[in-house]
Amino acid sequence: MENNPTHEQSPLKEEVIAALDLGSNSFHMVIARIVEGNLQILSRHKEKVRLAAGLEDDLRLNQEAFERGLASLARFNERLQPFEGTSVRIVATHTLRRAINAKDFLEQAEKVLSHSVEVISGYEEARLIFQAVAHNEVTKHNTLVIDIGGGSTELAIGSQFVEHALASRSMGCVSFTQKYFAKGITKQAFKKAVIAAKQELEPITKGFKKVGWKQVRATSGTASALAECAKEFGYDAISKGSLQDLQKRLIENDGRLELAGISPDRMQVIAGGLAVMLAIVNTFEIAAIDYSPAALREGVLYEMHGGLEHDNVRVRSRDSLQKRYNVDLHQAKSVNDAANWLWHQLADDWQLSAASLKLLGFAAQLHEVGFDINSSAIQRHSAYIIEHTNMAGFNRDEQLVLANLVRFHRKRLQLNNILPIEKLMKDKTLIRLIRILRVAVLLNIGRHGYELPISAKAEGKVMTLVFDADTLEQQQLLAADLERESSLISAAGFELKIVAET
């Protein structure tokens, strides 16, 4: 394990946080402390794991990669022992997004670490990488940020702390080296690899060029190695010339080069990373790229330190979807208010966490995003939009929770159609949140809002709503709607009791 401490102080004498990045090529950990509102890096740790190299053709992570990853995490865990849950955030990227047995790895990883692991989307990864660079240096003008990882490449354009374009493409230094350079580093191999990378970039090229940029930064291991090569070759920055010089030398020596500042491990995957960078430079006509030492784990740290900033990002995602799909904001607020009231009534009975309330709230405010497509199947359209939209601030499991909540907020509760969630919450908890949202929607079905129940309680599969008897007598539609909901829930194996209190 590479260990680069920057300070001698004990990391637990002050408020200290840690971020882990379970990448496709390397695992990284950064430990920092908060000093008068500012982040001060205490130490960095890195291990080459090469998860991407263990991803088989059937997208199963092989046993060797499994064991390498868990062994590395066991060593990282020694440094995490003193940390509490809220002071650690662990994110996993491309390989664990793709592997069909990622759930098995994540379950074992969490046992080793005693902390939860989030699998983040490529879009979210790109956003966090941009934030890392933006916090590390001034990005007054539009800046293009490039991060070539082991299995994917993230690209972002933004200025100051605002992202204007984000993308993640399935091309990385490990995956491309395996696919195109397994039989040797040749001119023909480079040609195929660069063309393949350009094809990956094709869907985003027009949009990125339209946004535009004034400067370019590249982060992480491949960029660091390419910057070292450029320096050794006499260039001021990574450029088309420095990349072509390296390409020529690699071909002439079939990859057997020894260059100052580049480890043998990095040299083993440099060809794939170089091919990707050549494609980026050619596609976007980039003259020069400066290296930035900030990367995903620093982005995670800055967001942890930012406190409510993460919630602000999620609120912006919510607002964007509501605006794009012309959501009735008054109705969204009414349903959210009812869901919030019900959650507080039932949280103790059903042992619901505070985090579940936030997700319930977002679902309540987004349950009608599919209305413009077709009002008769709004729940299916809304769920599809939420599942497949890039929502900044939400990890994959969180989006699946939202999609499930919205998918079953009305009509039949078909348990066999629930989208599988790897580990964020148990099915039992998810179904309880669905039931709360269903009642919240029902109480606002006329878009004027029925009177809330006097109280609500729950025990196991039974939810009980207590209404004033006069309310049920005077609002016959409400009584009929509650009766229908009771029938729908009963068909799924649950019970909704309505009590009239005189």
Buried (B, 14 or more C-beta within 10 A) or exposed (E): EEEEEEEEEEBEEEEBBBBBBBBBBBBBBBBBBBEEEEBBBBBBBBBBBBBBBBBEEEEBBBEEBBEBBBEBBEBBBEBBEEBEEEBBBBBBBBBBBBBEBBBEBBEBBBEBBEBBBBBBBBBBBBBBBBBBBBBBBEBEEBBBBBBBBBBBBBBBBBBEEEBBBBBBBBBBBBBBBBBBBEEEBBEEBBEBBBEBBBEBBEEBEEEBBEEEBEBBBBBBBBBBBBBBBBBBBEBEBBBBBBBEBBBEBBBEEEBEBEBEEBEEEBBBBBBBBBBBBBBBBBBBEBEBBBBBBBBBBBBBBBBBBBEEBBEEBBBBBBEEBBEEBEBEEEBBEBBBBBBBBBBEBBBEBBEBEEEBBEBBBBBBBBBBBBBBBEEEEBBBBBBBBBBEBBBBBBBBBBBBBBBBBBBBBBEEBEEEEBEEBBBBBEEEBBBBBBBBBBBBBBBBBEEEBBBBBEEBBBEEBEBBBBBBEEBBEEBEEBBEBBEEBBEBBEEBEBEBBBBEEE
